[in-house]
Amino acid sequence: MDAQEVHGLRSSLAELFTRSRVQPETVTAALRDLGWHEVVAEEPAAESLLFEEHGRANFVSRLLDDAVLAALGLDGTDIAVAYPLAPCDTLFKPATAVHSSRLNVDAVLRCVGTKPKNILVPTTTGLLLIPEPEVDMRIVAGIDPDGAWQRVKSDLRVDASWSVPLDAPWSFGVAIGRRLLAAELVGLARAALDAAVAHVTTRSQFGRPIGSFQAVRFRLAEAKVAIESATEAVRLAFAEPSPLASAVAKALAGTAIDVTVRHAAQVCGAMGLTWEFPLHPVVRRGFVLDGLLGSAEELTLALGAHVTRSAELPQLDPLAVDA
């Protein structure tokens, strides 16, 4: 896609998310009406644009679940994916362990619109499709109360009927999820940077625009570098969709949102801490999304361990992949 096409798609998606904000469950139908599936069929990397704008709008939907389920060959709006909350011990396949046919689930899912009938739980022995009444689901009203998150925490005896035949392994779904989450985190980071830039260019201190001070410029430049590094990693992950590239993209995107919101909060001063300022929703959402399928810190450690064990340095060369 050329720059003009990308700009047009961004504008269309931003408008779509604005229209769908009151009823987020309608966004899937709105994308279908927009002809989005045809766009992705022709240009698969356009999926990153969708999730970047999803993040930039700080939108809430089940689009991530839809993409992960489709990658696994599962179809149905009545299924929610339970993303494990346990530390990311396994780099490419984070899942809940099964011991003596017992499963101690501790995960988070997104419930947008109607309540799901089934919960997809990844385990070390395979994927389980557990009926919703079997699990304890509680609304998460803490750091991201508007995120439609629910925590699943249950100690269950595994029923053989819960096993799911799949078109692809869970590691494939994890890779897809990490790429899309990375794109969404990049969008959130851009929203934080936009808010900071708007603030420092419209407000003055000591008779000068805040943005004219070198310390402020350095902070915003550092945030911009982190965002563009993550953006390039996301592009590479979509161009060469390997589990490794997806993990790297997610790690860099998590770092980008962390660096950006810290610097944005610093340059915005006390104004950035107020409820009316648009920064705090981005901080909240970014913190939660970073934790899904491995945080930046967890993935960085896991990637380091992977490189040490394999004795091979990953070659994610941006010059080797056409833009």
TIVO-625894 format. One record per residue (C-alpha): residue in three letters; chain; residue number from 1; x, y, z. Coordinates in Angstrom, 1 decimal. Layout:
N
{res->ALA; chain->A; n->NUM; x->X; y->Y; z->Z} .
...
***
This chain:
323
{res->MET; chain->A; n->1; x->0.0; y->0.0; z->0.0} .
{res->ASP; chain->A; n->2; x->1.2; y->3.5; z->-0.8} .
{res->ALA; chain->A; n->3; x->1.1; y->6.4; z->1.7} .
{res->GLN; chain->A; n->4; x->-2.1; y->7.8; z->0.3} .
{res->GLU; chain->A; n->5; x->-3.9; y->4.4; z->0.6} .
{res->VAL; chain->A; n->6; x->-2.6; y->4.0; z->4.2} .
{res->HIS; chain->A; n->7; x->-3.8; y->7.5; z->5.1} .
{res->GLY; chain->A; n->8; x->-7.3; y->6.8; z->3.6} .
{res->LEU; chain->A; n->9; x->-7.6; y->3.6; z->5.6} .
{res->ARG; chain->A; n->10; x->-6.5; y->5.2; z->8.8} .
{res->SER; chain->A; n->11; x->-9.1; y->8.0; z->8.3} .
{res->SER; chain->A; n->12; x->-11.9; y->5.5; z->7.6} .
{res->LEU; chain->A; n->13; x->-11.0; y->3.3; z->10.6} .
{res->ALA; chain->A; n->14; x->-10.8; y->6.3; z->12.9} .
{res->GLU; chain->A; n->15; x->-14.2; y->7.4; z->11.8} .
{res->LEU; chain->A; n->16; x->-15.6; y->3.9; z->12.2} .
{res->PHE; chain->A; n->17; x->-14.4; y->3.6; z->15.8} .
{res->THR; chain->A; n->18; x->-15.8; y->7.0; z->16.6} .
{res->ARG; chain->A; n->19; x->-19.2; y->6.0; z->15.2} .
{res->SER; chain->A; n->20; x->-19.2; y->2.6; z->17.0} .
{res->ARG; chain->A; n->21; x->-18.1; y->3.9; z->20.4} .
{res->VAL; chain->A; n->22; x->-21.6; y->3.9; z->21.9} .
{res->GLN; chain->A; n->23; x->-22.3; y->0.3; z->20.7} .
{res->PRO; chain->A; n->24; x->-18.8; y->-1.4; z->20.4} .
{res->GLU; chain->A; n->25; x->-20.4; y->-4.8; z->19.7} .
{res->THR; chain->A; n->26; x->-21.4; y->-3.4; z->16.3} .
{res->VAL; chain->A; n->27; x->-17.9; y->-2.8; z->15.1} .
{res->THR; chain->A; n->28; x->-17.6; y->-6.2; z->13.5} .
{res->ALA; chain->A; n->29; x->-20.6; y->-5.6; z->11.3} .
{res->ALA; chain->A; n->30; x->-19.4; y->-2.1; z->10.6} .
{res->LEU; chain->A; n->31; x->-16.0; y->-3.5; z->9.3} .
{res->ARG; chain->A; n->32; x->-17.9; y->-5.9; z->7.1} .
{res->ASP; chain->A; n->33; x->-19.9; y->-3.1; z->5.6} .
{res->LEU; chain->A; n->34; x->-16.7; y->-1.1; z->5.1} .
{res->GLY; chain->A; n->35; x->-15.3; y->-4.1; z->3.0} .
{res->TRP; chain->A; n->36; x->-12.5; y->-4.6; z->5.5} .
{res->HIS; chain->A; n->37; x->-12.2; y->-8.4; z->4.9} .
{res->GLU; chain->A; n->38; x->-11.6; y->-7.7; z->1.2} .
{res->VAL; chain->A; n->39; x->-8.8; y->-5.2; z->2.1} .
{res->VAL; chain->A; n->40; x->-7.1; y->-7.8; z->4.4} .
{res->ALA; chain->A; n->41; x->-7.5; y->-10.5; z->1.8} .
{res->GLU; chain->A; n->42; x->-5.6; y->-8.4; z->-0.7} .
{res->GLU; chain->A; n->43; x->-3.1; y->-6.9; z->1.9} .
{res->PRO; chain->A; n->44; x->-2.8; y->-9.0; z->5.1} .
{res->ALA; chain->A; n->45; x->-0.5; y->-6.5; z->6.7} .
{res->ALA; chain->A; n->46; x->-3.5; y->-4.1; z->6.8} .
{res->GLU; chain->A; n->47; x->-4.6; y->-5.9; z->9.9} .
{res->SER; chain->A; n->48; x->-1.8; y->-4.0; z->11.8} .
{res->LEU; chain->A; n->49; x->-3.5; y->-0.7; z->10.7} .
{res->LEU; chain->A; n->50; x->-6.8; y->-1.9; z->12.1} .
{res->PHE; chain->A; n->51; x->-5.3; y->-2.6; z->15.5} .
{res->GLU; chain->A; n->52; x->-3.1; y->0.4; z->15.6} .
{res->GLU; chain->A; n->53; x->-6.2; y->2.7; z->15.0} .
{res->HIS; chain->A; n->54; x->-8.1; y->0.5; z->17.5} .
{res->GLY; chain->A; n->55; x->-5.4; y->1.4; z->20.1} .
{res->ARG; chain->A; n->56; x->-5.2; y->5.0; z->19.1} .
{res->ALA; chain->A; n->57; x->-9.0; y->5.4; z->19.6} .
{res->ASN; chain->A; n->58; x->-8.7; y->3.5; z->22.9} .
{res->PHE; chain->A; n->59; x->-11.5; y->1.3; z->21.6} .
{res->VAL; chain->A; n->60; x->-13.0; y->-1.8; z->23.3} .
{res->SER; chain->A; n->61; x->-14.1; y->-4.7; z->21.2} .
{res->ARG; chain->A; n->62; x->-13.7; y->-8.5; z->20.7} .
{res->LEU; chain->A; n->63; x->-11.6; y->-8.1; z->17.5} .
{res->LEU; chain->A; n->64; x->-8.6; y->-9.7; z->19.2} .
{res->ASP; chain->A; n->65; x->-10.6; y->-12.8; z->20.1} .
{res->ASP; chain->A; n->66; x->-12.1; y->-13.0; z->16.6} .
{res->ALA; chain->A; n->67; x->-8.6; y->-12.9; z->15.0} .
{res->VAL; chain->A; n->68; x->-7.1; y->-15.5; z->17.4} .
{res->LEU; chain->A; n->69; x->-10.1; y->-17.8; z->17.1} .
{res->ALA; chain->A; n->70; x->-10.0; y->-17.5; z->13.3} .
{res->ALA; chain->A; n->71; x->-6.3; y->-18.4; z->13.3} .
{res->LEU; chain->A; n->72; x->-7.1; y->-21.6; z->15.3} .
{res->GLY; chain->A; n->73; x->-9.9; y->-22.5; z->12.9} .
{res->LEU; chain->A; n->74; x->-12.7; y->-21.7; z->15.5} .
{res->ASP; chain->A; n->75; x->-15.7; y->-19.6; z->14.6} .
{res->GLY; chain->A; n->76; x->-18.3; y->-18.2; z->16.9} .
{res->THR; chain->A; n->77; x->-19.1; y->-14.9; z->18.7} .
{res->ASP; chain->A; n->78; x->-20.1; y->-17.0; z->21.7} .
{res->ILE; chain->A; n->79; x->-16.5; y->-18.0; z->22.5} .
{res->ALA; chain->A; n->80; x->-14.2; y->-15.8; z->24.6} .
{res->VAL; chain->A; n->81; x->-10.4; y->-16.4; z->24.8} .
{res->ALA; chain->A; n->82; x->-9.0; y->-16.7; z->28.4} .
{res->TYR; chain->A; n->83; x->-5.5; y->-15.2; z->28.2} .
{res->PRO; chain->A; n->84; x->-3.3; y->-16.7; z->31.0} .
{res->LEU; chain->A; n->85; x->-2.2; y->-14.4; z->33.8} .
{res->ALA; chain->A; n->86; x->0.6; y->-16.7; z->34.9} .
{res->PRO; chain->A; n->87; x->4.2; y->-15.6; z->34.2} .
{res->CYS; chain->A; n->88; x->5.4; y->-16.2; z->30.6} .
{res->ASP; chain->A; n->89; x->7.6; y->-19.3; z->31.3} .
{res->THR; chain->A; n->90; x->7.1; y->-20.7; z->27.8} .
{res->LEU; chain->A; n->91; x->8.1; y->-18.2; z->25.1} .
{res->PHE; chain->A; n->92; x->6.0; y->-19.3; z->22.2} .
{res->LYS; chain->A; n->93; x->3.1; y->-21.1; z->24.0} .
{res->PRO; chain->A; n->94; x->2.0; y->-19.6; z->27.3} .
{res->ALA; chain->A; n->95; x->-0.6; y->-21.8; z->28.8} .
{res->THR; chain->A; n->96; x->-2.0; y->-23.2; z->32.1} .
{res->ALA; chain->A; n->97; x->-0.5; y->-26.4; z->33.4} .
{res->VAL; chain->A; n->98; x->-2.7; y->-29.5; z->34.0} .
{res->HIS; chain->A; n->99; x->-1.8; y->-31.7; z->37.0} .
{res->SER; chain->A; n->100; x->-3.5; y->-35.0; z->37.6} .
{res->SER; chain->A; n->101; x->-6.4; y->-34.0; z->35.4} .
{res->ARG; chain->A; n->102; x->-6.9; y->-30.8; z->37.4} .
{res->LEU; chain->A; n->103; x->-6.7; y->-27.4; z->36.0} .
{res->ASN; chain->A; n->104; x->-6.2; y->-24.2; z->38.1} .
{res->VAL; chain->A; n->105; x->-7.3; y->-21.5; z->35.7} .
{res->ASP; chain->A; n->106; x->-6.2; y->-17.9; z->36.3} .
{res->ALA; chain->A; n->107; x->-6.8; y->-15.8; z->33.2} .
{res->VAL; chain->A; n->108; x->-8.5; y->-12.7; z->31.9} .
{res->LEU; chain->A; n->109; x->-11.0; y->-12.3; z->29.1} .
{res->ARG; chain->A; n->110; x->-12.9; y->-9.5; z->27.4} .
{res->CYS; chain->A; n->111; x->-16.7; y->-9.6; z->27.5} .
{res->VAL; chain->A; n->112; x->-18.2; y->-7.2; z->25.0} .
{res->GLY; chain->A; n->113; x->-21.9; y->-7.4; z->24.4} .
{res->THR; chain->A; n->114; x->-23.6; y->-10.6; z->25.3} .
{res->LYS; chain->A; n->115; x->-21.9; y->-13.1; z->27.8} .
{res->PRO; chain->A; n->116; x->-19.9; y->-15.8; z->26.0} .
{res->LYS; chain->A; n->117; x->-21.3; y->-19.4; z->26.2} .
{res->ASN; chain->A; n->118; x->-17.9; y->-21.0; z->26.1} .
{res->ILE; chain->A; n->119; x->-14.4; y->-20.1; z->27.3} .
{res->LEU; chain->A; n->120; x->-11.3; y->-21.1; z->25.4} .
{res->VAL; chain->A; n->121; x->-8.6; y->-22.0; z->27.9} .
{res->PRO; chain->A; n->122; x->-5.1; y->-22.9; z->26.6} .
{res->THR; chain->A; n->123; x->-3.4; y->-25.6; z->28.6} .
{res->THR; chain->A; n->124; x->-0.1; y->-27.4; z->28.4} .
{res->THR; chain->A; n->125; x->-1.9; y->-30.5; z->27.1} .
{res->GLY; chain->A; n->126; x->-4.1; y->-28.7; z->24.5} .
{res->LEU; chain->A; n->127; x->-7.0; y->-26.2; z->24.2} .
{res->LEU; chain->A; n->128; x->-10.2; y->-26.7; z->26.2} .
{res->LEU; chain->A; n->129; x->-13.5; y->-25.2; z->25.3} .
{res->ILE; chain->A; n->130; x->-15.2; y->-24.9; z->28.8} .
{res->PRO; chain->A; n->131; x->-18.9; y->-24.0; z->29.2} .
{res->GLU; chain->A; n->132; x->-19.3; y->-20.6; z->30.9} .
{res->PRO; chain->A; n->133; x->-21.3; y->-22.0; z->33.9} .
{res->GLU; chain->A; n->134; x->-18.3; y->-24.2; z->34.8} .
{res->VAL; chain->A; n->135; x->-16.0; y->-21.2; z->35.5} .
{res->ASP; chain->A; n->136; x->-16.1; y->-18.3; z->38.0} .
{res->MET; chain->A; n->137; x->-16.0; y->-15.0; z->36.1} .
{res->ARG; chain->A; n->138; x->-15.8; y->-11.7; z->37.9} .
{res->ILE; chain->A; n->139; x->-15.7; y->-8.2; z->36.5} .
{res->VAL; chain->A; n->140; x->-12.3; y->-6.5; z->36.8} .
{res->ALA; chain->A; n->141; x->-13.0; y->-2.9; z->37.9} .
{res->GLY; chain->A; n->142; x->-9.5; y->-1.9; z->38.9} .
{res->ILE; chain->A; n->143; x->-6.9; y->-0.2; z->36.7} .
{res->ASP; chain->A; n->144; x->-9.0; y->-0.4; z->33.5} .
{res->PRO; chain->A; n->145; x->-12.6; y->-0.3; z->34.5} .
{res->ASP; chain->A; n->146; x->-13.8; y->0.6; z->31.0} .
{res->GLY; chain->A; n->147; x->-11.9; y->-2.3; z->29.3} .
{res->ALA; chain->A; n->148; x->-14.8; y->-4.9; z->29.7} .
{res->TRP; chain->A; n->149; x->-12.3; y->-7.3; z->31.4} .
{res->GLN; chain->A; n->150; x->-13.4; y->-10.3; z->33.4} .
{res->ARG; chain->A; n->151; x->-11.1; y->-12.5; z->35.5} .
{res->VAL; chain->A; n->152; x->-11.5; y->-16.3; z->35.2} .
{res->LYS; chain->A; n->153; x->-10.3; y->-18.0; z->38.3} .
{res->SER; chain->A; n->154; x->-11.4; y->-21.6; z->38.9} .
{res->ASP; chain->A; n->155; x->-10.0; y->-25.0; z->40.0} .
{res->LEU; chain->A; n->156; x->-11.5; y->-27.6; z->37.7} .
{res->ARG; chain->A; n->157; x->-11.4; y->-31.3; z->37.0} .
{res->VAL; chain->A; n->158; x->-10.8; y->-31.6; z->33.2} .
{res->ASP; chain->A; n->159; x->-13.6; y->-33.1; z->31.3} .
{res->ALA; chain->A; n->160; x->-12.7; y->-35.0; z->28.1} .
{res->SER; chain->A; n->161; x->-15.6; y->-33.4; z->26.2} .
{res->TRP; chain->A; n->162; x->-13.9; y->-30.0; z->26.6} .
{res->SER; chain->A; n->163; x->-11.0; y->-30.9; z->24.2} .
{res->VAL; chain->A; n->164; x->-11.0; y->-29.0; z->20.9} .
{res->PRO; chain->A; n->165; x->-9.7; y->-30.3; z->17.6} .
{res->LEU; chain->A; n->166; x->-7.8; y->-27.4; z->15.9} .
{res->ASP; chain->A; n->167; x->-6.6; y->-26.4; z->12.5} .
{res->ALA; chain->A; n->168; x->-3.5; y->-24.8; z->14.0} .
{res->PRO; chain->A; n->169; x->-1.6; y->-25.1; z->17.3} .
{res->TRP; chain->A; n->170; x->-2.0; y->-22.6; z->20.2} .
{res->SER; chain->A; n->171; x->1.5; y->-21.2; z->19.4} .
{res->PHE; chain->A; n->172; x->0.0; y->-19.9; z->16.1} .
{res->GLY; chain->A; n->173; x->-2.8; y->-18.2; z->17.9} .
{res->VAL; chain->A; n->174; x->-0.3; y->-16.7; z->20.4} .
{res->ALA; chain->A; n->175; x->1.8; y->-15.3; z->17.5} .
{res->ILE; chain->A; n->176; x->-1.3; y->-13.7; z->15.9} .
{res->GLY; chain->A; n->177; x->-2.4; y->-12.3; z->19.2} .
{res->ARG; chain->A; n->178; x->1.0; y->-10.8; z->20.0} .
{res->ARG; chain->A; n->179; x->1.3; y->-9.1; z->16.6} .
{res->LEU; chain->A; n->180; x->-2.1; y->-7.5; z->16.9} .
{res->LEU; chain->A; n->181; x->-1.5; y->-6.5; z->20.5} .
{res->ALA; chain->A; n->182; x->1.8; y->-5.0; z->19.5} .
{res->ALA; chain->A; n->183; x->0.0; y->-2.9; z->16.8} .
{res->GLU; chain->A; n->184; x->-2.6; y->-1.8; z->19.4} .
{res->LEU; chain->A; n->185; x->0.1; y->-0.8; z->21.9} .
{res->VAL; chain->A; n->186; x->1.7; y->1.3; z->19.2} .
{res->GLY; chain->A; n->187; x->-1.6; y->3.0; z->18.6} .
{res->LEU; chain->A; n->188; x->-2.0; y->3.7; z->22.3} .
{res->ALA; chain->A; n->189; x->1.6; y->5.1; z->22.4} .
{res->ARG; chain->A; n->190; x->0.8; y->7.4; z->19.5} .
{res->ALA; chain->A; n->191; x->-2.3; y->8.7; z->21.3} .
{res->ALA; chain->A; n->192; x->-0.2; y->9.4; z->24.4} .
{res->LEU; chain->A; n->193; x->2.4; y->11.2; z->22.3} .
{res->ASP; chain->A; n->194; x->-0.3; y->13.2; z->20.5} .
{res->ALA; chain->A; n->195; x->-1.7; y->14.4; z->23.8} .
{res->ALA; chain->A; n->196; x->1.7; y->15.4; z->25.1} .
{res->VAL; chain->A; n->197; x->2.6; y->17.3; z->21.9} .
{res->ALA; chain->A; n->198; x->-0.7; y->19.1; z->21.9} .
{res->HIS; chain->A; n->199; x->-0.1; y->20.1; z->25.5} .
{res->VAL; chain->A; n->200; x->3.5; y->21.4; z->25.1} .
{res->THR; chain->A; n->201; x->2.7; y->23.3; z->21.9} .
{res->THR; chain->A; n->202; x->-0.3; y->25.2; z->23.2} .
{res->ARG; chain->A; n->203; x->0.9; y->26.0; z->26.8} .
{res->SER; chain->A; n->204; x->3.7; y->28.3; z->27.9} .
{res->GLN; chain->A; n->205; x->6.0; y->28.7; z->30.8} .
{res->PHE; chain->A; n->206; x->8.3; y->31.6; z->31.5} .
{res->GLY; chain->A; n->207; x->6.9; y->33.3; z->28.4} .
{res->ARG; chain->A; n->208; x->7.9; y->30.5; z->26.1} .
{res->PRO; chain->A; n->209; x->6.0; y->27.4; z->24.7} .
{res->ILE; chain->A; n->210; x->6.7; y->24.4; z->26.9} .
{res->GLY; chain->A; n->211; x->7.8; y->22.5; z->23.8} .
{res->SER; chain->A; n->212; x->10.6; y->24.9; z->23.1} .
{res->PHE; chain->A; n->213; x->12.6; y->23.6; z->26.1} .
{res->GLN; chain->A; n->214; x->15.4; y->21.1; z->25.3} .
{res->ALA; chain->A; n->215; x->14.5; y->18.8; z->28.2} .
{res->VAL; chain->A; n->216; x->11.0; y->18.5; z->26.9} .
{res->ARG; chain->A; n->217; x->12.1; y->17.9; z->23.3} .
{res->PHE; chain->A; n->218; x->14.5; y->15.2; z->24.4} .
{res->ARG; chain->A; n->219; x->11.8; y->13.3; z->26.2} .
{res->LEU; chain->A; n->220; x->9.4; y->13.5; z->23.3} .
{res->ALA; chain->A; n->221; x->12.1; y->12.5; z->20.9} .
{res->GLU; chain->A; n->222; x->12.9; y->9.4; z->23.0} .
{res->ALA; chain->A; n->223; x->9.2; y->8.5; z->23.0} .
{res->LYS; chain->A; n->224; x->9.1; y->8.9; z->19.2} .
{res->VAL; chain->A; n->225; x->12.1; y->6.7; z->18.7} .
{res->ALA; chain->A; n->226; x->10.6; y->3.9; z->20.9} .
{res->ILE; chain->A; n->227; x->7.3; y->4.1; z->18.9} .
{res->GLU; chain->A; n->228; x->8.9; y->4.0; z->15.5} .
{res->SER; chain->A; n->229; x->11.2; y->1.1; z->16.6} .
{res->ALA; chain->A; n->230; x->8.1; y->-0.8; z->17.7} .
{res->THR; chain->A; n->231; x->6.3; y->0.1; z->14.5} .
{res->GLU; chain->A; n->232; x->9.1; y->-1.3; z->12.4} .
{res->ALA; chain->A; n->233; x->9.1; y->-4.5; z->14.5} .
{res->VAL; chain->A; n->234; x->5.3; y->-4.8; z->13.9} .
{res->ARG; chain->A; n->235; x->5.8; y->-4.4; z->10.2} .
{res->LEU; chain->A; n->236; x->8.4; y->-7.1; z->10.1} .
{res->ALA; chain->A; n->237; x->6.2; y->-9.4; z->12.2} .
{res->PHE; chain->A; n->238; x->3.4; y->-9.1; z->9.7} .
{res->ALA; chain->A; n->239; x->5.8; y->-9.5; z->6.7} .
{res->GLU; chain->A; n->240; x->7.4; y->-12.6; z->8.2} .
{res->PRO; chain->A; n->241; x->4.8; y->-13.9; z->10.7} .
{res->SER; chain->A; n->242; x->7.0; y->-16.2; z->12.8} .
{res->PRO; chain->A; n->243; x->6.4; y->-16.7; z->16.6} .
{res->LEU; chain->A; n->244; x->9.9; y->-15.1; z->17.2} .
{res->ALA; chain->A; n->245; x->9.2; y->-12.0; z->15.2} .
{res->SER; chain->A; n->246; x->5.8; y->-11.6; z->16.9} .
{res->ALA; chain->A; n->247; x->7.3; y->-12.0; z->20.4} .
{res->VAL; chain->A; n->248; x->10.0; y->-9.3; z->19.5} .
{res->ALA; chain->A; n->249; x->7.3; y->-6.9; z->18.2} .
{res->LYS; chain->A; n->250; x->5.2; y->-7.4; z->21.4} .
{res->ALA; chain->A; n->251; x->8.2; y->-6.8; z->23.6} .
{res->LEU; chain->A; n->252; x->9.2; y->-3.6; z->21.8} .
{res->ALA; chain->A; n->253; x->5.6; y->-2.3; z->21.7} .
{res->GLY; chain->A; n->254; x->5.3; y->-2.9; z->25.4} .
{res->THR; chain->A; n->255; x->8.5; y->-0.9; z->25.9} .
{res->ALA; chain->A; n->256; x->7.2; y->1.9; z->23.6} .
{res->ILE; chain->A; n->257; x->4.0; y->2.4; z->25.6} .
{res->ASP; chain->A; n->258; x->5.9; y->2.4; z->28.9} .
{res->VAL; chain->A; n->259; x->8.5; y->4.9; z->27.7} .
{res->THR; chain->A; n->260; x->5.9; y->7.1; z->26.0} .
{res->VAL; chain->A; n->261; x->3.4; y->7.4; z->28.9} .
{res->ARG; chain->A; n->262; x->6.2; y->8.1; z->31.4} .
{res->HIS; chain->A; n->263; x->7.6; y->10.9; z->29.3} .
{res->ALA; chain->A; n->264; x->4.1; y->12.2; z->28.4} .
{res->ALA; chain->A; n->265; x->3.2; y->12.4; z->32.1} .
{res->GLN; chain->A; n->266; x->6.5; y->14.2; z->32.8} .
{res->VAL; chain->A; n->267; x->6.1; y->16.9; z->30.2} .
{res->CYS; chain->A; n->268; x->2.4; y->17.4; z->30.9} .
{res->GLY; chain->A; n->269; x->3.1; y->18.1; z->34.5} .
{res->ALA; chain->A; n->270; x->0.2; y->18.4; z->36.9} .
{res->MET; chain->A; n->271; x->-2.3; y->18.8; z->34.1} .
{res->GLY; chain->A; n->272; x->-1.5; y->15.3; z->32.9} .
{res->LEU; chain->A; n->273; x->-2.5; y->13.8; z->36.2} .
{res->THR; chain->A; n->274; x->-6.1; y->15.3; z->36.1} .
{res->TRP; chain->A; n->275; x->-9.1; y->13.2; z->35.3} .
{res->GLU; chain->A; n->276; x->-10.1; y->15.5; z->32.5} .
{res->PHE; chain->A; n->277; x->-6.8; y->15.1; z->30.6} .
{res->PRO; chain->A; n->278; x->-6.8; y->12.3; z->28.0} .
{res->LEU; chain->A; n->279; x->-3.6; y->10.6; z->29.3} .
{res->HIS; chain->A; n->280; x->-4.8; y->8.4; z->32.1} .
{res->PRO; chain->A; n->281; x->-7.1; y->6.2; z->30.0} .
{res->VAL; chain->A; n->282; x->-4.1; y->5.4; z->27.8} .
{res->VAL; chain->A; n->283; x->-1.9; y->4.6; z->30.7} .
{res->ARG; chain->A; n->284; x->-4.5; y->2.3; z->32.2} .
{res->ARG; chain->A; n->285; x->-5.2; y->0.4; z->28.9} .
{res->GLY; chain->A; n->286; x->-1.6; y->0.2; z->28.0} .
{res->PHE; chain->A; n->287; x->-0.7; y->-1.4; z->31.3} .
{res->VAL; chain->A; n->288; x->-3.3; y->-4.1; z->30.8} .
{res->LEU; chain->A; n->289; x->-2.6; y->-4.8; z->27.2} .
{res->ASP; chain->A; n->290; x->1.1; y->-5.1; z->27.8} .
{res->GLY; chain->A; n->291; x->0.4; y->-7.9; z->30.3} .
{res->LEU; chain->A; n->292; x->-1.5; y->-10.0; z->27.8} .
{res->LEU; chain->A; n->293; x->0.4; y->-12.9; z->26.3} .
{res->GLY; chain->A; n->294; x->3.6; y->-11.7; z->28.0} .
{res->SER; chain->A; n->295; x->4.6; y->-8.3; z->29.2} .
{res->ALA; chain->A; n->296; x->7.6; y->-6.4; z->27.7} .
{res->GLU; chain->A; n->297; x->9.7; y->-7.4; z->30.7} .
{res->GLU; chain->A; n->298; x->8.7; y->-11.1; z->30.6} .
{res->LEU; chain->A; n->299; x->9.2; y->-11.4; z->26.9} .
{res->THR; chain->A; n->300; x->12.6; y->-9.6; z->27.0} .
{res->LEU; chain->A; n->301; x->13.8; y->-12.1; z->29.6} .
{res->ALA; chain->A; n->302; x->12.3; y->-15.1; z->27.7} .
{res->LEU; chain->A; n->303; x->13.8; y->-13.9; z->24.4} .
{res->GLY; chain->A; n->304; x->17.2; y->-13.6; z->26.1} .
{res->ALA; chain->A; n->305; x->16.9; y->-17.1; z->27.5} .
{res->HIS; chain->A; n->306; x->15.9; y->-18.4; z->24.1} .
{res->VAL; chain->A; n->307; x->18.9; y->-16.8; z->22.4} .
{res->THR; chain->A; n->308; x->21.2; y->-18.2; z->25.1} .
{res->ARG; chain->A; n->309; x->19.8; y->-21.8; z->24.7} .
{res->SER; chain->A; n->310; x->19.7; y->-21.7; z->20.9} .
{res->ALA; chain->A; n->311; x->23.1; y->-20.0; z->20.5} .
{res->GLU; chain->A; n->312; x->21.7; y->-18.2; z->17.5} .
{res->LEU; chain->A; n->313; x->21.1; y->-14.5; z->17.2} .
{res->PRO; chain->A; n->314; x->17.7; y->-13.8; z->15.5} .
{res->GLN; chain->A; n->315; x->18.1; y->-11.9; z->12.3} .
{res->LEU; chain->A; n->316; x->15.1; y->-9.6; z->12.1} .
{res->ASP; chain->A; n->317; x->16.6; y->-7.4; z->9.4} .
{res->PRO; chain->A; n->318; x->14.3; y->-4.5; z->8.2} .
{res->LEU; chain->A; n->319; x->16.5; y->-4.2; z->5.1} .
{res->ALA; chain->A; n->320; x->15.6; y->-7.8; z->4.1} .
{res->VAL; chain->A; n->321; x->11.9; y->-7.2; z->4.0} .
{res->ASP; chain->A; n->322; x->10.2; y->-4.9; z->1.5} .
{res->ALA; chain->A; n->323; x->8.4; y->-1.9; z->3.0} .
***
